[in-house]
């Protein structure tokens, strides 16, 4: 990939992260629980070899839920 393609990919990932955060901020608590459950599901289980990308992905999922928490129940502008 060229440098400009990598920059464009980063921009898109940032946009998608913020889109997900905005959607999670409006989600019911059950949806947030489901995201946490999925993060736990992809985390390494005893007896399996941990993979650093999966560990980081699970942590990022939890982080997105936490970041969305900052926007929950805000008064309307």
Secondary structure, 3 states (H helix, E strand, C coil): CCHHHHHHHHHHHHHHHHHHHHHHHCCCHHHHHHHHHHHHHHCCCCCCCCCHHHHHHHHHHHHHHHHHHCCCCCCCC
